[in-house]
Amino acid sequence: MKSGPGSQTDPPPRLEDIHAYQQANLGRRYREAFQTEAGMEPTGITADMQAALSEDGYLIIENVIPVETCESLKATMMPLFRHASGRNNFEGLHTQRIYSLIEKTPRCNPWIEHPLALALTEHVLEPAPLLSQAQIINILPGESAQPLHYDDGFYRWPRPRPPLGAATIFALDAFSEENGATMVIPGSHRWDGRLPGDAEKSAAIPAVMPQGSMLFFVGTLWHAGGANRSGHARMCLTAQYCVPWCRPQENFFLSVRRETAKQCSGRMRQLLGYSIHKPFMGMVDGMHPLRLLDD
C-alpha cells in the first residue's frame, strides 16, 4: 500500500549536504526524464560553429527547412494572424505577429525542437533549456528598423556575463538588406552594460540568408529587425530558449492546454516546462509535472 504521493519500493535518498541536495534527481516514476529526454549529444556542431558563436555571437546555417516546406508553412500561418500590425514600434507598427504558436498549430514544432538548434542551445547555455517564447513574425513593406536590443536583457544580471538565453530565426522568406533582414552587431555579446553608440550602431550588419536558413544567436547579442524597404513581406519563425532556472517569457502552462501538450513529443514537453530542474524546480504538488499528463 502506498503511504504517500512519492512512495516507491526503493529507499529515499540520503542527502548529506547542500551540494548533494542541489544535484539530486528526486523524481521517482519520471526520475530519468531529465537525463534521457533533456540531454542531447552535440551532433552536427562543428568547430567552425563554436568559433563563430564565441567570436561573433551568432551564425547562419543554410538549407535547414526545405523551400517547399517554407511555402507550406507560410500558407498555414496567414489565416492565423489576428492583427494587422503591432502595438508599438518594438513589436512593429507594420509587423504582424502570431503568439501562443504551439497551441494554434503543431506545424512549427519540428523546427522549435530542431535537434541542431537545441544542441547549439545546450552548447551555449546548459542541458535541458526551457522554451522562452515562440512566434511567427511577418514584417510588412514600409516597416522601420526595430530598436536595437538583446533578448535576455529582462534578466537583470549585470553584463558582461554568460548568456541566459539563445534564439533561432528561421527564414520562411529569403532575408535581404531591403526586406528587413535581422541586423546584428558582431561581438556585441561580450559587451558590458553600455548602450551601443553611433559608431557601434553603424557596425550592425544584415543577416542576409536564403529561404529556409536558420540564424542562431546568443541572448546577449545586440540585434534588431531591419527596415523593410521592399514591396514584399518578410516572414520568419523564431524561438527563444532560456536556462532551466530562469522564468520563460511566455507562460506555456496557461497558453498551451494539457490536451495539446499530450500531443507533443517528449522533448517538446520538456521545453514547455513538463520537466524538473534538479532538485525539484518545476514540481507540481510535490511531484513531477509529467504526472499531469497521465491518463
C-alpha positions as CSV (number, residue, x, y, z in Angstrom):
1,M,0.0,0.0,0.0
2,K,1.3,3.4,-0.9
3,S,1.9,5.7,2.1
4,G,2.2,9.0,0.2
5,P,2.5,10.5,-3.3
6,G,6.2,9.7,-3.6
7,S,6.2,6.2,-2.2
8,Q,8.1,3.6,-4.1
9,T,9.9,0.4,-3.2
10,D,13.4,1.8,-3.3
11,P,14.6,3.7,-0.2
12,P,14.6,7.5,-0.2
13,P,18.0,9.1,-1.0
14,R,20.2,10.3,1.9
15,L,21.3,13.9,1.2
16,E,24.4,14.7,3.3
17,D,24.9,18.3,2.5
18,I,23.6,21.2,0.3
19,H,25.7,20.2,-2.7
20,A,24.2,16.7,-2.7
21,Y,20.8,18.2,-2.3
22,Q,21.3,20.6,-5.3
23,Q,22.4,17.7,-7.6
24,A,19.8,15.2,-6.5
25,N,17.3,13.9,-9.0
26,L,14.4,13.5,-6.7
27,G,11.9,12.2,-9.2
28,R,10.7,8.7,-8.9
29,R,8.4,7.5,-11.8
30,Y,10.0,10.2,-14.0
31,R,13.4,10.3,-12.4
32,E,15.2,9.7,-15.7
33,A,13.2,12.2,-17.7
34,F,15.7,15.0,-17.1
35,Q,18.6,12.8,-18.3
36,T,17.1,10.9,-21.2
37,E,14.8,13.5,-22.8
38,A,16.8,16.6,-22.0
39,G,20.4,15.5,-22.5
40,M,21.4,15.8,-26.2
41,E,24.5,14.9,-27.9
42,P,26.0,17.9,-29.8
43,T,25.5,16.2,-33.1
44,G,26.2,18.5,-36.0
45,I,28.1,21.2,-34.1
46,T,31.3,21.8,-35.8
47,A,34.5,23.7,-34.7
48,D,33.6,26.5,-37.1
49,M,30.2,26.9,-35.5
50,Q,31.7,27.0,-32.0
51,A,34.3,29.6,-33.2
52,A,31.6,31.8,-34.8
53,L,29.5,31.8,-31.6
54,S,32.4,32.6,-29.5
55,E,33.8,35.4,-31.7
56,D,30.6,36.9,-33.3
57,G,27.8,35.7,-31.0
58,Y,25.8,34.3,-34.0
59,L,25.9,32.0,-37.0
60,I,23.8,31.3,-40.1
61,I,23.1,27.7,-41.3
62,E,21.6,27.4,-44.7
63,N,19.2,24.7,-46.1
64,V,17.6,23.8,-42.7
65,I,14.0,24.0,-43.9
66,P,13.2,22.8,-47.5
67,V,11.8,25.7,-49.7
68,E,8.6,23.7,-50.3
69,T,8.1,23.4,-46.5
70,C,8.7,27.2,-46.1
71,E,5.9,28.0,-48.6
72,S,3.6,25.5,-47.0
73,L,4.2,27.0,-43.5
74,K,3.6,30.5,-44.8
75,A,0.3,29.4,-46.3
76,T,-0.7,27.8,-42.9
77,M,0.3,30.9,-40.9
78,M,-1.5,33.6,-42.9
79,P,-5.0,32.8,-41.6
80,L,-3.7,32.8,-38.0
81,F,-2.7,36.5,-37.9
82,R,-5.3,38.3,-35.8
83,H,-3.9,41.8,-36.1
84,A,-2.7,43.9,-39.0
85,S,0.2,45.3,-37.0
86,G,1.9,45.5,-33.6
87,R,1.1,47.9,-30.8
88,N,4.3,49.8,-30.7
89,N,7.5,50.4,-32.6
90,F,9.2,47.5,-30.9
91,E,6.5,45.0,-32.0
92,G,6.4,46.9,-35.3
93,L,3.7,49.3,-36.5
94,H,3.8,47.5,-39.8
95,T,4.6,44.0,-38.5
96,Q,2.3,41.0,-37.8
97,R,2.9,38.5,-35.1
98,I,1.4,35.2,-34.0
99,Y,1.8,34.4,-30.3
100,S,0.8,31.2,-28.5
101,L,2.1,29.4,-31.6
102,I,2.2,25.9,-30.2
103,E,-1.5,26.0,-29.2
104,K,-2.6,27.3,-32.5
105,T,-0.7,24.9,-34.8
106,P,1.6,21.9,-34.5
107,R,3.2,22.7,-37.9
108,C,6.1,24.6,-36.3
109,N,7.0,22.1,-33.6
110,P,9.7,20.3,-35.6
111,W,11.6,23.5,-36.0
112,I,11.2,24.7,-32.5
113,E,12.6,21.4,-31.3
114,H,15.1,21.0,-34.2
115,P,18.0,18.8,-33.0
116,L,20.7,21.1,-34.2
117,A,19.1,24.2,-32.8
118,L,18.7,22.6,-29.4
119,A,22.2,21.1,-29.4
120,L,23.5,24.6,-30.1
121,T,21.4,26.0,-27.3
122,E,22.7,23.4,-24.9
123,H,26.2,24.2,-26.1
124,V,25.9,27.9,-25.1
125,L,23.6,27.5,-22.1
126,E,23.3,24.2,-20.3
127,P,21.4,21.0,-20.5
128,A,17.6,20.9,-20.5
129,P,16.8,24.5,-21.6
130,L,13.3,25.7,-21.5
131,L,11.4,27.3,-24.4
132,S,11.0,31.0,-23.5
133,Q,8.8,32.0,-26.4
134,A,7.9,31.1,-30.0
135,Q,6.2,33.2,-32.6
136,I,5.8,34.0,-36.3
137,I,6.9,37.5,-37.4
138,N,5.8,39.0,-40.7
139,I,7.5,42.3,-41.4
140,L,5.4,44.2,-44.0
141,P,6.6,46.8,-46.5
142,G,7.1,50.2,-45.0
143,E,8.2,48.9,-41.6
144,S,11.0,50.9,-40.0
145,A,14.0,49.4,-38.2
146,Q,13.3,47.9,-34.8
147,P,15.3,49.4,-31.8
148,L,18.5,47.6,-31.0
149,H,18.2,45.2,-28.1
150,Y,19.5,41.9,-26.7
151,D,16.9,39.2,-25.9
152,D,17.8,38.3,-22.4
153,G,18.0,41.9,-21.2
154,F,14.9,41.4,-19.0
155,Y,17.0,39.2,-16.7
156,R,18.5,42.0,-14.5
157,W,22.0,40.5,-14.2
158,P,24.8,42.9,-15.0
159,R,27.0,42.5,-18.1
160,P,29.4,41.2,-19.1
161,R,28.1,37.8,-18.3
162,P,27.3,34.5,-19.9
163,P,24.0,34.4,-21.9
164,L,20.9,33.3,-20.1
165,G,19.1,32.7,-23.4
166,A,19.6,31.8,-27.1
167,A,17.4,32.2,-30.1
168,T,16.7,30.9,-33.6
169,I,15.2,32.7,-36.6
170,F,14.1,30.6,-39.5
171,A,13.8,32.4,-42.8
172,L,10.4,31.4,-44.2
173,D,11.2,34.1,-46.8
174,A,14.7,34.9,-48.0
175,F,16.3,37.7,-45.9
176,S,17.8,40.6,-47.7
177,E,19.0,44.1,-46.8
178,E,16.0,45.6,-48.5
179,N,13.2,43.5,-46.9
180,G,14.2,43.8,-43.2
181,A,16.9,41.2,-42.6
182,T,17.7,41.0,-38.9
183,M,20.6,43.4,-38.0
184,V,23.3,42.1,-35.8
185,I,26.4,43.7,-34.2
186,P,29.1,41.0,-34.3
187,G,30.9,40.6,-31.0
188,S,28.4,42.7,-29.0
189,H,27.6,39.6,-26.9
190,R,30.8,40.3,-25.0
191,W,30.0,44.0,-24.2
192,D,29.5,45.3,-20.7
193,G,26.3,47.2,-19.7
194,R,26.8,50.2,-22.1
195,L,24.4,51.1,-24.8
196,P,25.6,51.0,-28.4
197,G,27.0,54.3,-29.6
198,D,26.7,55.8,-33.1
199,A,29.8,54.1,-34.3
200,E,28.7,50.7,-32.9
201,K,25.2,51.1,-34.4
202,S,26.8,51.7,-37.8
203,A,28.7,48.4,-37.3
204,A,25.4,46.4,-37.4
205,I,25.2,44.2,-40.5
206,P,22.1,42.5,-42.1
207,A,21.9,38.7,-41.6
208,V,21.2,38.1,-45.3
209,M,20.3,34.4,-45.9
210,P,18.4,32.3,-48.3
211,Q,14.9,31.0,-47.7
212,G,15.0,28.0,-45.3
213,S,18.1,29.2,-43.4
214,M,18.5,29.4,-39.6
215,L,20.0,32.3,-37.8
216,F,21.2,31.2,-34.3
217,F,22.5,33.7,-31.7
218,V,23.1,34.1,-28.0
219,G,20.8,36.1,-25.8
220,T,23.4,38.8,-25.1
221,L,23.9,39.7,-28.8
222,W,22.7,43.2,-29.7
223,H,20.4,42.9,-32.8
224,A,17.1,44.2,-34.3
225,G,14.7,43.7,-37.1
226,G,15.6,45.7,-40.1
227,A,13.6,48.2,-42.1
228,N,11.5,46.7,-44.9
229,R,12.1,49.0,-47.9
230,S,10.9,46.3,-50.4
231,G,7.5,45.8,-51.9
232,H,7.0,42.3,-50.2
233,A,6.5,41.0,-46.7
234,R,9.3,39.1,-44.9
235,M,8.1,36.2,-42.7
236,C,10.1,34.1,-40.2
237,L,9.6,31.6,-37.4
238,T,11.5,32.4,-34.2
239,A,12.0,30.5,-31.0
240,Q,13.8,31.7,-27.9
241,Y,15.2,29.4,-25.1
242,C,16.4,30.1,-21.6
243,V,18.4,28.3,-18.9
244,P,16.1,26.0,-17.0
245,W,16.2,28.1,-13.8
246,C,15.0,31.3,-15.4
247,R,11.4,32.2,-16.0
248,P,10.3,32.0,-19.7
249,Q,8.7,34.9,-21.3
250,E,5.6,33.0,-22.3
251,N,3.6,31.1,-19.6
252,F,3.1,27.9,-21.5
253,F,1.1,26.3,-18.7
254,L,-1.6,28.8,-19.5
255,S,-1.2,29.3,-23.2
256,V,-0.9,25.5,-24.1
257,R,-3.7,23.3,-23.0
258,R,-2.9,19.9,-21.4
259,E,-4.7,18.2,-24.3
260,T,-2.3,19.9,-26.7
261,A,0.8,19.1,-24.6
262,K,-0.2,15.4,-24.7
263,Q,0.1,15.5,-28.5
264,C,3.6,17.0,-28.3
265,S,6.8,15.0,-28.3
266,G,8.7,14.2,-25.1
267,R,11.3,16.8,-26.0
268,M,8.7,19.5,-26.6
269,R,7.0,18.7,-23.3
270,Q,10.3,19.3,-21.6
271,L,10.8,22.6,-23.4
272,L,7.3,23.7,-22.3
273,G,8.2,23.0,-18.6
274,Y,6.9,19.5,-18.1
275,S,10.3,18.7,-16.5
276,I,12.3,19.0,-13.3
277,H,15.4,21.1,-12.8
278,K,17.4,19.5,-10.0
279,P,16.5,19.1,-7.3
280,F,12.8,19.8,-7.8
281,M,12.3,23.2,-9.6
282,G,9.1,22.9,-11.6
283,M,7.3,20.3,-9.4
284,V,3.5,20.3,-9.0
285,D,2.1,19.3,-5.7
286,G,5.4,17.7,-4.8
287,M,5.6,15.6,-7.9
288,H,7.0,15.6,-11.4
289,P,4.8,17.8,-13.7
290,L,4.6,15.0,-16.3
291,R,2.1,13.3,-14.0
292,L,-0.4,15.9,-15.0
293,L,-0.4,14.4,-18.5
294,D,-1.0,10.8,-17.3
295,D,-4.3,9.4,-18.4
